[in-house]
Every structure is written in C-alpha cells, then in structure tokens.
Amino acid sequence: MEQQLRNLTEAMFEIKKICCIGAGYVGGPTCSVIAHMCPKIHITVVDVNQARIEAWNSNTLPIYEPGLKEVVELCRGKNLFFSTDIDKAIQESDLIFISVNTPTKAYGMGKGRAADLKHIESCARRIVAVSNGYKIVTEKSTVPVRAAESIRRIFQSNIKPDLNLQVLSNPEFLAEGTAVNDLKNPDRVLIGGDDTPEGQEAIQALCAVYEHWVPKNKIITTNTWSSELSKLVSNAFLAQRISSINSISALCEATGADIEDVACAVGMDHRIGSKFLKASVGFGGSCFQKDVLNLVYLCEALNLPEVAQYWQQVIDMNDYQRRRFASRIIDCLFNTATDKKIALLGFAFKKDTGDTRESSSIYISKYLLDEGANLHIFDPKVRKEQIICDLSHPSIFQDASGQASRLVTICNDAYEACDGAHAIVICTEWDEFKLLDYEVIHKNMLKPAFIFDGRRVLDELHPKLQKLGFQVETIGKKITVQRIPFTPTAEVPKFSLQEPPLKKVKL
C-alpha cells in the first residue's frame, strides 16, 4: 500500500486541478490571478453562499479590487469557475486551498482575541469525508500557529485506505486595493510543510504552480509552524508601525510639529523606510486587528505575559486614536453633536476597496451616534446595505427603537452628504475627495463650517479651504484657527440636552 501511495504521489506531482473553498477576499482574487497566470490549470472556487457565487458569475463582482474584474472576465468559463458544488470540486482536485473566514472568537475561552477555527475544522472534515487518492490541502486563511497540525490530526483520525492527504501552509500577503498587483508581483511566496519526503514533495508541487510567474528566489519554503507565525508577525509589525506613528501624531498636535514632516524625516532613514508611516484615524481591515489579537492570545497561552502586553498596546493605541479623533470633532462642535448634521466621507477601511471590516469609519460613526449626531454618509464603493449592517451591529449601536436608522442617511454623492452640514469628516482617503468643489460645498453648509481631515488627504488644500472660511482640523498637526467675525447669519451654538442653561434664582 505504501508503494502504491508513493507511485500515486509521483503521478500527481503536477497540479492540474485546484479547488478553493471560500470565495471571499482571499480565495476569489488569488485563484483568479493563478488562473490568469496558469492557463493550463483548471480552477474551481466554491462557497456555500449561493448569492456570492452568483455575483462572481455576473458582471458585478461581490468585491471591488482594481484590475480584478478584467482578470476574472479573461479566465471565467475557460479555466476559472465559480460553483456551490463543493464536494465535486474537492473530489476532482489535486490541490485544495482553504480560504474560509477565521474571525476573532466572540464567545467562550479566548473571546475577543483567539481565532475562531470552526470553519477551518468544518472544511477539514468535509475534505476527508469526500476525498480519495492523493491531495494537497493548503491553508490560505490566516490561522494561529499549529492550525495545520489540527487539520492533520483530523485527517489522520479519519484516514481511509485509498486516501493520502498532505497539509501545507501558504499564507497570503495581500493588501486590499492592490491585491491583483500583489499577486502578480509578490514580495515573496511562503510555503510551509512537513520535513518528510512526502511533505517536501507536496511543497515542490505547489512551488511549481507559482514558478509559472514568480522568480524562484522569491519562493520561500519552511515548516508549517514558521509559515503560520510569519503571517501573524508580518501583520503585527505593519500594525505596530501605524500605531507608532499615530502615537506621535498626538504629540505633534500638542507641540505644533507636523506629523508629515516627522514621518518624512524618519522614513528617509534606510533602516526604517517610509512605508506605513502615514498618520490617520487608525488601521482597519480583516487582518491587522485579528492577527495582533491572535498573537496576544498565543503569547498568553504560552505564559509570555510581557510579550502579550507589548502587542496588546498596538491595539490599544489604535482604539485611542479613533476615540481621540471623535472627541476632537465633538469638542470643536461646541462640545455637542446632538441633532447636528455631519457628513462622513468614506466608509471603507482604505481607498480602492469596498471592504468595511474593522473600518475606523464604523467606530467614528459609533462615537458620533452616541452623541446624537445625524450622519450623512457617502462612499463610492461601499453598498448602502453594508453600511447599515455595520452600524446596526449590537456592539456599535444599541437602541431597540431603531434610532440608528433615523440618525443615518446614505447619500449618492459627496455634495448631497455635505449639503446643510455642520461639519465634514473624511475617514477614507479616496482620491476623488481631493477634486470636490469645496467653494460650492462651503456655501451650502452651516457656518462655521468644519472639515475634519482624518486621512490627511486634503493637505495641499488646507490654505485654500481656510481662505474659503472652513475651520480645518487634521491628524498630527495644529492648525492656527482663522477667527471668523460674528454675523447675524452665523449659527449660535445650541445648549446640549444633557447640559441645560443655568436658571436664574430669585434672591
């Protein structure tokens, strides 16, 4: 039997059919680019979500990523297919990518920090139940260290005579907004596997797929534990840089320094570099917070409390930056946002994506909604339903009366959102926000008109905006306020319902 499996392994060394379980932000783009670069490999992306699969097969893809639609349309129906027939795709494949969601646990032990691996486990059990022959099963999802070992234990506990499953780790290192380019021109491809003849053969089989377009010196092979940990550490280091520069932005605002000047000077040191030194309202996305929290939990579980506390501070600083920005908005609006119209421009966690997971916009909105503000939100790529869903989550806005829907309006463009507003809050660095006619916007806003630039996207326009009459507030820079003379048409600040005016007392 061992010799038969060995012969079968050698026969299947060339990967001809790939199945990807999970048609989300990782599985969809990754397999689309592989299909584009490897036209002789047949690839099927499967998912239990019928609506998502239908979207991948339509002209409106379920996710927005520059260049992705063009790649999908070139390959779809030729060597790239999207289906809900999971079992068939598994049975016919040589290589199986597991690209399912691994959110932070919201219950039980490890709540709020550990990764929830229920979808990974479900995939492993389904694979072993319907498979036969030789297959390479590869983690694509971000997972904690030793997750591959858990998958392997499930396989070994349910082994069948004609089944040989090899487990690899091949984490993705994609940045949303540039995912297609990242896949076509990766900094590195990391593949981890067992240090056994069978494990090394599986590694080489996957290497051969990437070697169609990736230089061999950029393909790194290691054991599964190192591969899994490298993914967590990479995201933790990037998040750390953002929290570090954001911590200095608070110091700049207090001293009169400009965080852009500081970041430029620091970034010119070749030992440090300039990337991820852009101060903002905080990092978001599906990976940074989740992976740092996963790292914190891992350190706690291994009795490394000092290390855990160090990485927890990266998350704490990110939360602080969001609260600090929201507090600044409320302070400038005469210490109350109740019943005031605030235009929030940008809801995605970064430009060139429609992804809102852990977006700072959600948390800024929460703080403003808690103050009773009326939010008018515009984002060029995020759907209305997604915004309402994010803001209706119990952890963001709790009100049984449905007040959240009354306080939130989704607008069709930036001008509609800003019309009659007390303030503009920029939370996503969309390039189109630089091209707006702010003279027209200012005329249609209540006075004094405020702009809170949470992404430093309008830096070059700040002098012009002040000349128009805007009071400009931005991250990491103290801007001298140009006082606007009082006129009868200027708005008189209202007293907060929580802080009524003092009544005169007869003596």
N, C-alpha and C positions, 0 to 999 in steps of 0.2 A: 504493500500500500504506500509506504514512504517513497519508494522509487516512482510509483505512478504519479504521486503528487509532485515529485521533483520534475518529472517529464512534463506534467501539465503546466507547472510554473514556467519552465523554459519556453513552452509553446505559446503561453500567454504574455511573454515578456513584452511584446509590442502592444501597447494600449491602443485599441481601435474603437472602443465604445466607452463613453463616460456617462454616468448618471450623477446628477447633482440634486440632492434632497434639500429643498429650500430655494424659493425664487425671490429672495429679498435683495437687500442692498449689496450683499456679497456674492451670492450664487448667480444672480442674473448677469451683472456686468462681467464677473470673472469668466463664466462659461461662454458668454458672447464673444469676448476677446480671444479665448482659446479656440473657439470655432473659427474665428476670422483668421487666426494665425496658423491653424492646423486644419486645412480644408478636408483632409482625408480622415479625420477623426469624427465620428458620429456622436453628438452630444444631446442629451435629453435632460432638461431641467424640470423637476417635478415638485409639486406642492399640493397640500390638502385644500388650500384656498382656491376654490373654483374661480372666483372673481379676479383674483390676482393672475391666474394663468390666462384667463380670457383677455386681460389687459395686455399681457406680454404678446398675445397673438393678434392684437389690434394695432391701430395707428397711434393710440395714446398709451404709452408705456406706463406701468404703475409707479415708476420712479423717474425723476429728472436727473440726468447727468450729461454734461456737454459731450457730444460725439457718440453717445450710446445708441440713439435711435438709428443713426446711419449704419453702425456696425450690425445691429440686430436685423435691419432690413436687408443687408447684404447676405446674411447667412441663414435667416429663418426660412424653414421649408427645404433647405438644401442639406446642411449638416448640423443645424441647430433647431431643436424642437422643444416646445413647452407643453407639459401634459399633467394630468392629475392621476394617470395610471402609474402609481408609484411602484407596485410590485413588478410589473412588466419591465419597467426601466431598470430596476435592480437586477432582475434575473438575466437581462441581456447584456449587462455592462461588464467591463473588465476593471474599471476604476469607479469608485463611488465617493463623491465629495459629500461630506455632511456640513451643510451651511445653514443650519437652523438657528433660531434665536436662543441666546443664553442670557436672559435678563438677570438683574440682581434679585435675589430672593426677597419676596415681600411677606414671608411668613416663616415661622419655625426657627430652628437654630441657624445662625448666620444671617438672620433677617437684616436687610439693608446693606449687606457687604458681600456675602458669598454669592457665587454664580448659581443660578437655578439650572440644573442639568437634566431636567425631566425630558426635554425634547431630544437631547443627545441620547439618553438611555432608550427612549422610545424608538429612535432610528436604529440603534444597535440591535434591539430585539427584533425589529421588523426585518432587518437585513439578514440576520442569522436564520430567521424563520422561513424566508422565501428563496434564499440563495442556494446555489450548488456550484461545485467546481472551485476554481481559484479566482479570488477577487482581492483587489487592494482597496481598503477602506481608509479614507483620508479625512482627518479633521480640518475643516476650513474655519469653523466658528471659533471665536475667542473662548478659550476654556482654561480652567485652572490647571496647575501643574499636576500631572499624573491622571488626567482625564482619559488619556489614551489607554492607560493601564486598566481603568474601569471598563472601557469598551472591550479590551482584550479579555478581561475576566468573563464578561457576558458571553463572548464568542466561545471561549474555552469551556464554559459550563454548559453550552448548548451545542457542542460540536456534533457534526454528522459525518458519516464515513466518507462521503464524496465532497467534503467541503474543506477549503483551505483559505482562511481569511488573514491577510496581513494588514496591520494597522500602522498608519503614518500620520505625522503631524505636518501640515503645510499651511501655516497661518497667513492671512492676508495682511498687507501693509498699505491699505488704500486710504487716500484722503478724498473725502467726498467733494465733488466739484472738479476734481482732476483724476477721477478713478480710471477712466479709459486710458489716459496717458500713463498713469502709474502702472497699469497692467502691461501696456505695450513697451514701456521703458522703465522697468523696475530698478530700484537701487540694489535690491537683492531678492532672491527667491530662497526661502528657507524650508528645508525638508528634513524632518526627523523620523527616525525609525529604529528598529531593534538592531543591536550589534550582533546579529546572527547572519549566516549565509542567506537565509530566506528573507530577513529584514533588509539586507543590503541589496538583494535582487529587486525587491519592491521599490526601494529608493531609486535605483538606477532606471527602473521602468518609468517612474514619474519624472525623473530628470530628463529622460528622452523626450517627453512631451514639451517641456519648457525650452529644451535646446533647439526647437524649431525657430525660435526668435530671440532667446535670451543667451547672451555670452556665457560660456561655461564658468568663467571666473566670478560671475555674479550668482551662481547657484551654490548655496552653502548646504552641506549635509552634516547632520549631527544626530544625537539620540533624541528621543521624543520629549524627555523632560526638559532638555535645554531649549528645544524648539518652542515648547509651550511657554516656558518662562520668558524667553526672548520677546515674545509678542507682548506680554504684560508689561515688561520693563520698558520696551520701546514707547508704548503709550504713556506709561508713568513718567518717563523722562520728558516727553513733549508737554504733558500737562504741567509738570513741575516748572518748566520754563515760562509757561503762560502765567501761572500763579506767581512766580518770582517777579516778572516784570509788572504784573498788576499790583503787587505789594508796593513796589517802588512808585507806581503811579499815584498812590495815596500820598506818599511823601512829597512828590513833585507838586501836587495841588496845595499842600500845606506850606511849601517853601518858595514857590514861584519858579521852580525849574520846569522844563518841558520834557515830558517822558519820551517824546520822539527824538529829541536831541540826545538824551541819555542813552536810549536804545541804539541809536546810530553809532555813538562813540564806543559803547560796549561791544556792539556787534562787529566792529571793524577789527577787533582782536581775533586773529585766525584761530586761536584756541577755543573761542566761544562761538563765533559765527553769528549771522544776523537773523537766521530763521527762528520763528516762534518767539520773537521779542516784540510783538505788536500788542500794546495795551488795549484792553477792551472791557466790555461788561462781563467777560468770563467765557470759559470754554464750554462747549456743549457737544452734542453728537452721541452716537450709540456706544462709543468705546471708552473714551477717556475716563469718565467718572466710574463706569462699571469696572474697568480694568484696574484702576487705582484702588478702589474698594476691595476688589478681589485680592490684590496684593496685600492690603492691610489685613484682611481676614487670614490669608495664608501665613503671614508673619505672626499673628496672634496664635494661630493653631500650632505653630512650631515654637511657641514660647519665646518670641523675639519682640517683646512689648516696645522697646525703644525704637526699633525699626518700623513697627506698625504706627507708632505715634508720629514719626517723621513723615511718612507718606500720607497719613490722615490729614496733616496740616495742609497738603496740597489741595484737598477737597475743601477744607475749612476756609482757606483763603479765597477759593472760587466763590463759595457761598457769601463770604464777606463782601467781595467786590460787587455782587449783584445787589445785596441789601444797601450797600453804601451808595450806589448809583440811584436806586429808587428813593432813598432818603434825601438825596440831593435834589431830586425832582420835586418832592413834596415841600422841602424847605424853601425852594425858590418860588413855588406857587403859594407863597404867603402861609406856609405851614398847613395847607389843607388842599386836597384834591377832590373833595366831595362835590359831586354834581358838575365837575369841570370836564370839558371835552378834551381828551388827549389823543392826538394822532400818533399811533405807533407804527412806524415804517419798518417792515422786515419782521418776519416771524420764524423763518428757517434759522438753524443754528449757525449757518455761514452762507455766503453767497454761492451761486451756481449749484444749488441743490434744493430739493423740496422737503428735505428731512428736517423734522422738528424735534427729534428725540433729545431730551435734556437741553433744549434750547434755552439760552438765557432770557429770551423774549417771554417764555412761559412764566418764569419767576418774577421778572419785572412786572408783567401783567398782574400776577397774583398780588404783589405788594400794592399796586395801584388800585386794583379792585377792592382790596381790603379797606382802602381809604374812601371807597365810594366813587371812584372816578368813572367817567363814561369813556370807554376805549373805542376808538375807530381805527381798525387795523387793516393794513394793506401789505401784502407780499405777492410779488409777481409769479411765484411758482407753488405756493402752498395753497391747497384747496380749502374752501370755507369749512367743509365738514371736519377737516383735520384740526383746524384752529379751535372750533367749538368743542371738539372731543378733548383736546389737550387742556382747555381751560375749564372743562366740566368735570375733570378728574377730582375725586373727593379730597385728595391731598393738596389740590390747588385752590379750589373754591367750594366751600360747603355752605349751601343755602337751599333748603327744601322748597322755598318759594319760587325757585327758578330765576332769581335775581341776576345770575350771571348772564343769561341770555338778554336780559333787559339792559345790562350795562355794556354789552359788547356788540359792536356793529362791524361787519366785514365789508370793506369797500372795494370797488372795482379799480380804483387808481389812487395815486397819492394825493391828487388835488381834491378828490372827494373826501378823503380822510382828513385833510388839513382845513377844509372849509369851516370857518367858525370856531376853530380850535383855540384853546388857551395855550397849548404847547405841542411841539413836535418832538417825539422821542425816536431816535434812529437806533435800532437794535441789530440790524443785519447790514453788512457792507456792500449791498447791491450797487453796482456802478451807475445804474440809472438814477440813483438818488443825487448824484453829483450834477445831473443835467436838468433838474427841475427848475422851473421859472420861479425863483423864490421871491421876486418882486410881486408877482401876482398872488402867490401864497400869502405873503405878509399883508397885503391889502385886505384879504378875506379872513384874516384871523382876528381874534380879540386882542386888545392891547392892555398891558405889554405882552408882546409875543415872544415866546421862548423856544429855543432849539436846544435839545439835549443830545449831543453827538456821542453816542456810546461806542462808536467804532472808529472815530477819527477819520471818517470818510469825507468830511467837508473841510478839512484843514485849510486847503488853499482858498476856500470861500469865506473863511471866518471874518476877515476885514470887510468884505463886501456885505456880508449878512449883517454885521454890526452897523454899517452905514445905512442899510435899509431900515434899521430900527429894531432888529432882533436882539434879544439878550441871549448870547451863546454860552452854553456850558458844555464842557467836554472832559474826556477822561485824561488825567495826567497833566493838566495844565490849568493854571489860574489865569483867567481872562479878566482884564480890567473892565468893569461894567461901565458902559456909557449911559449916564443918567438921562432919562427921557423926561422933559418937563411935563408937569401935570396939565392936562387939558380936560374940559368938561366931558369929552367923549371917552376918556380913558376909563377903564373899568376900576371900580372901587372894590378892593378885596372884601369878600363876604366872611362873616364870622362862621367858624365851624360849628356844626350842631353839637359837637362834643365840648365846645368851649364858648358858651353863650356870653354876650357882653354883660359887664357888671351892671347891676341895677342901682339907681340912686336910692339912698336910705335917708328918710327924714329924721332929723335930729330933734 
